[in-house]
């Protein structure tokens, strides 16, 4: 089928949040001994907690992509009458690439 394939945005966004969450949580773990840094934040290690939140959010996005198990395809278009007409026209004009 010709045209751009759909990009599931959960992959790059989930990867970004996972990587940033790991970095921020790691920094929060390494700086737990210095309570002077967190005195303004009522002694709460903000880096650790927000790193964990970002990590959980990123992993949730990545797991939801794996759980759906769908590959980015436009297969549903071939099932409609309009989609079949477009497929036939592309086949007739030689515009369709065989990607199998």
SVG drawing of the C-alpha trace seen along z (x, -y; Angstrom):
<svg xmlns="http://www.w3.org/2000/svg" viewBox="-17 -27 43 38">
<polyline fill="none" stroke="black" stroke-width="0.4" points="0.0,0.0 1.4,-3.4 1.5,-6.4 3.1,-7.0 2.9,-4.4 1.5,-5.4 4.0,-6.1 2.8,-5.2 4.0,-8.1 4.0,-5.9 7.4,-4.5 9.5,-7.7 7.7,-9.4 7.8,-6.3 11.5,-5.9 12.2,-9.6 10.3,-9.5 12.0,-6.2 15.5,-7.5 14.9,-10.9 13.2,-9.1 16.2,-6.8 18.6,-9.8 16.6,-11.9 15.9,-9.0 19.6,-8.0 20.6,-11.5 18.1,-11.6 19.5,-8.3 23.1,-9.7 22.2,-12.9 20.1,-11.4 22.8,-12.1 22.8,-15.9 19.7,-17.1 20.9,-20.7 20.0,-20.6 16.5,-19.6 15.9,-22.0 13.8,-24.4 11.6,-21.4 10.8,-20.4 13.4,-17.7 11.7,-15.8 14.0,-14.3 12.2,-15.8 14.6,-14.4 14.1,-10.9 10.3,-11.1 9.8,-12.8 12.3,-10.5 10.3,-7.5 7.1,-9.1 8.6,-9.7 10.1,-6.2 6.7,-4.6 5.0,-6.8 7.5,-5.9 7.4,-2.2 3.6,-2.3 3.7,-3.8 6.2,-1.2 4.3,1.7 1.0,0.4 2.6,0.5 3.9,4.0 0.5,5.1 -1.5,4.0 0.9,6.0 -0.2,4.1 2.3,3.1 1.8,-0.3 -0.2,0.6 -3.0,-0.7 -4.6,2.7 -8.1,1.5 -8.3,-0.7 -8.2,2.3 -11.4,3.6 -13.6,0.6 -14.9,0.1 -13.0,-3.1 -9.8,-1.4 -10.3,1.4 -10.8,-1.1 -7.6,-2.9 -5.7,0.4 -6.9,1.4 -6.0,-2.0 -2.5,-1.8 -2.0,1.7 -3.2,0.7 -0.9,-2.3 2.1,-0.4 2.3,-2.7 2.1,0.0 5.2,1.4 5.3,5.1 6.7,5.0 6.3,8.6"/>
</svg>
